[in-house]
């Protein structure tokens, strides 16, 4: 299961279920990436404020079939 690290700008966010969010990113080396951030919409989430639109973040992502998954921000 390959993981990669990249700098990205958050472009869009969409709600997914109760606590997750789909995030569209523009990264330096991978271009436009759609990723899932699990548990972002919970009050105790560490990712919540870091993954708002127009934020620049250093991310670690895990490759999936259609969507990547954000593991660190």
N, C-alpha and C positions, 0 to 999 in steps of 0.2 A: 504494500500500500504506500505509494509515493506521497511524500509531503514536500512542500516547497515554501520558501520564504520570499516575500516581495514587498516593496513599497507601493501603496495604492491610494487613490482618491475615491471616496465613496460618492457614487452618482445618484442612486435611487435606493429606496427601501420599500419592501412590501411585507405585509403581515402574513404569517404562515402559522395556522393553528393558534393555540393559546399563548405560547411563550416564545415561539421562534420567529425569525424574520429572514426573508430573502433579500440579499444585498447585491446590488450591481456595482462593480468596482472597475476602475481603469488603472491597471497596474503597469509598471515600467517594462517588465520583460514578457508578460503574458497577455497584454492587451486588455480587452474587455472580458471580465470574468463575472459570472453569476455564482454566488455562494450562499450557503445557509449558515446562519449564526444561531446556534441552539441555546435556548434559555435567555435570550437577550431582553425580552420584555418582562422578565421578573424583576422585582425590586432589589433583590440581592445580587443582580448580575454585574460582573466586572466589565463586560463588553458594552453595556447599554449606552454610555455617553461617548464611547470611542468610535462607534459605528453610525453616527448621524450623517446626513448628507453634507457634502463639501468638506469633510474632515480628511486629513492626510494621516495614514496609519501604516505602521510596519506590521505586516500580518504573516502568520504561518497558516497555510492552507493544506488541506488533505484532498487529493483528487478523487472525484466520484465519477459516475457514468455521465450524468447530465449536469449536476450541480456539485461544486466543491463545498467543503465544510471548513469553516474558520475554527481553528483550534487555539490560536493565541492572537492577541491584538495589543 
